[in-house]
């Protein structure tokens, strides 16, 4: 697929494929979510033009989706700065739920901590079988404060969510699909293409019906243990 670039923010490219927008994270080496990069991701989402019917978020960094938050910053920041940073995380991740159109995360590399928090904020996650996903915050003495605790419970239920949150273990993309953390597998190198093709299918559907389904699905609470 070929698209038209319509915006650029520090470490982020934005392109348009008809009614599908793609936000491409490109902040080597690991797309770490420091404050400027988080702000750039949020600004990129806000720049998506009217008429967009689906949004894909992907990475241009090889073997990386996003490695998470800025741990060194959090370690040296005072309490007020930490609170401000967590609020920014919540704002940016939450924006992917509030943008008004379906959002798809194309995960073709490591997706850890804040990276998985962002992916969890999307409606659909397309992953390569061998990528690693996890929320290691508890093993670092911190919480996944951007909303992932609630979102992962909604995605997979209490038992698997608590396992992942408390152990901090990393799972493969194949296991993520098995437990419902992701919905589709794609071959390495084709994850973003698969996500864009899926987004195009969604964008071609009736927008009012898509919007209604998206709102209703996001409001459902998890069922079961």
N, C-alpha and C positions, 0 to 999 in steps of 0.2 A: 504494500500500500504506500502511496506517496501523499504527502500532506503539504500544507502551507504553514510556515512558521508565522505566528502572529504576535509573539511576545518573547522576551527574554528577561530573566531575573538572575541575580547572582547564584550560580550553581544550578540553575533550572532552565530548561528549554520548554517552550510551549508551542504545540502545533495543532492544526485543525485539519481533519479529514471529513469533509462535508459537515455533517452534524455531530461528529465525534471530536472531542478535544483530548489531546494527550499531554500530560504533564510529565516531563522527563527529568528525573533527578540526576545531576551530573556534577557531583562534588567529591572528587577523589580525595583520599583513597577508599572511603567506606560510606559516603553519604551520611556522616555523623550529624545528628540534629543539634547543632549549636544554635544559638539564638538567631544570628543572621540567616542561616540556612532555613530554619523553621519559618522565619518571616517571609523569605523568598518563596517557599512552597505555598504559604497562605496567600501571598500576593498573586502568585501564578493562578491559583484556583479562582481568586476574585476577578482575574482578568478574562476568564472564559466568556466569550461573547454571547449575547442573547441569541437564542435559536439553537444553542448546543443541546443535544438530547442525551448525551452520555459522555462520561469522562473516564479516561484510563490514566492511571499513574504508574510509571515504569522507571527503570534506571538505565543509564548509559554506562555505568561503571561495571566492568566485567566481574561476574561471579558475586555481585553484591546488589541487593535491593536497598537495604539500609541497615546499618549496624546499630542504630539506637541513639540514645541521648548523649549529651556531652558530659560524661562522667567526671573528667578532670575539673570542668567548670563547677559541677554540682559539689564536688569535694571541697573546693576552696571558697565557694560563695557563702555569704551570710544568709540568715534565715529569710530576710526580706527578698533577696535576689532569688533564692530557691523557690519561694512561693510565686514570685513573678514569672519565673521560667516554667513552672508547672502549669500555671494559668495559661501561658502562651501555648504550651503543648495541648492542653485541653481545647483551646480556641481553634487551633489549626486542625487537629484531628476531627473535632466536632464539625468543622466547616464541610468536611467531606460527607457528613450525614445530612447537612442542612442545605447543600447546594441546589437541591430541587430536581436533580436528575440522577439516574443510576450511576454509580461509581464502581470501577473495576480496578483491582490491584493486579498488575502483571509481575509476578514474583519469580525471577529467573536467577536468583542468587540469595546469599545469606540475608535473612529477615529476622532481626533480633531486637528485643527491647522496643524502643520507640518505633523502629521499622515495622514490627508486627502490630504495634498500637495503631499506626497509620493504616496498615492493611486491614485490620479489624474494623476500621471506620468505614471501609468500602462495602458496598452491597455484595460484591462477588470477588473471589480471589482465585486467580488462575496461576498454577504453580508448576514448576518442573519437578519430576519425581525425586531427584536427589538433593534439592535445596534444603537448607536447614532453617527451621523456624523455632523461636523460643522466646520466653520472657524470663531472663535470668536475674531480674532485679532483686528478688529475695536473697539470692546467694551473694549479692553485693551489699546487702544491708539497707536496701531502699525498696520503695514500692513502685509498681507500674502506675504512675499517678496521672497518666493522660487519659484514663478511661478504659484501659484494656481489661481491668478486672471485671467490670460489668459486661463489657462487650464479649469477652471470651466465654463467660458463663452463658450469655444469650446464644452464642454461636454453637457451643458443644455440650452444654449442660454442666451441672455442678461437679460430678465426679471427675471427668477428664480435665475440666478447667482447674480444679484444685490441685490435681496431680501436676499439671504443667506449671501453675503459679508457685506452688510450694517447693517443688523440686528444682525448678529452673531448667529442666532438661530440654534438650533440643530434639525436635522430631524432623523427619524427612517430609518432603512434599507429598509423597505417596501416603504416609501415615496421616498427614493433615487432611487429605481427602477422605481417608477411611473414617476419621472421627468427626468429620463435618466442619473442620476448621477452614478448609478450602473446598471449592466445589468442582474444579476441573483441573485435569492434568494436561500438560502440553510438553512436547519434546524440548530439551534445552536448545536455546537459540530461536525457538518459535513461540515462546510464551507471549511476548508482546504482540506478535502478529495474531495469535489466537485471541488475545484479549481485545485487540482492535476489531477483529472480525465479529466477535460476539457483541461488542459495543455497537457496531454497524447494524447488526440484526435488531438489537433493542431500539436503536434510533429510528429504524424503519417502521416500528410498530406504532399504534395509536398513542400519541403523547399523553392524552388524558388518562387512558387506561394504565399506562406505564407509571404515571405519577401517582395514581390512586393505589396501585399495587405496592409501589415502593413505600408510600406512607403507611399503609396498613401493615406491611411486613415488618417495618422498623418498630412498630408499636407493640408487637407481640412479645410477651414475656416467655422465658424458657419453660419447658414442660419436663417433668421427670426429675430424678435424683441427680 
